[in-house]
Amino acid sequence: MTVPKTEADAHDPRSLHERIAADLRDEIMSGDLSPSAKLPSTAQLKTRFSASNATVQKALRLLKDEHLVIGRPGAAVTVREHRQRTVRPASSMAPAGPGEAYRWLTEAAKHGVRARSKLLDVAETTPPADVAVALELPEGGTALLRRQILMNDDEPVELVKSYYPLEIARGTPMMERRKIKGGTPTLLAELGHPPRRSVDRVSARVPTQEQYTALRLPSSLPILRTLRVVYSDEERPIEVTVMAKAGHLYELRYEFAPE
């Protein structure tokens, strides 16, 4: 069946099933369709979007692949629980206390999530230009890279690439390919470089090949890229981290008090 072109078609070149998925995705992420809520029936969606049955099913398949909805044979398609997680960056900044796990892990546990991290690589490398500038490296300068993937309930949720000045990292456990108890903020504090201030730059980007593969993304939906610079005493940059999260599954929450 040929669907007549509408005004939306003239301004949005995406295929109809992508546009249907986009509208439903927005309703899920904004809470109009709450966790466990049933999506409109196929018949309702066909009428609403002037679409064929096949087109509606393609749209629903996109949302299922994105882990936003769940569909079972003979049952209505429903919104998945924990469809979007809210991350509060400030909550994981402070060093862990003696004997405590890394803050990111303890924060995830508060929400009933089984979280873990997997260290992928530790190497001396020439960082990307924005990282080099943030670390105040000379042209062609190198830094220590610690690359890891963060997992929630065995699903990859964040690709993390942290860079450190070599004059701080050399001769410390940071140079070793093993996890650091309490995380690097704890170790840096023990080394005399306590984190005093953090600056985040957040942008939405099309995923790179590395990000797409590591996060097992279902499509080229944007990722949230955070460039975080951590400063110690005298405004010395001690850590620059590039974090990539699936944009359709996460939101960042920042809280500010009026001055």
Secondary structure, 3 states (H helix, E strand, C coil): CCCCCCHHHHHCCCCHHHHHHHHHHHHHHHCCCCCCCECCCHHHHHHHHCCCHHHHHHHHHHHHHCCCEECCCCCCCEECCCCCEEECHHHHCCCCCCCCCCHHHHHHHCCCCCEEEEEEEEEEECCCHHHHHHHCCCCCCCEEEEEEEEEECCEEEEEEEEEECHHHHCCCHHHCCCCCCCCHHHHHHHCCCCCCEEEEEEEEECCCHHHHHHCCCCCCCCEEEEEEEEECHHHCEEEEEEEEEECCCEEECCCCCCC
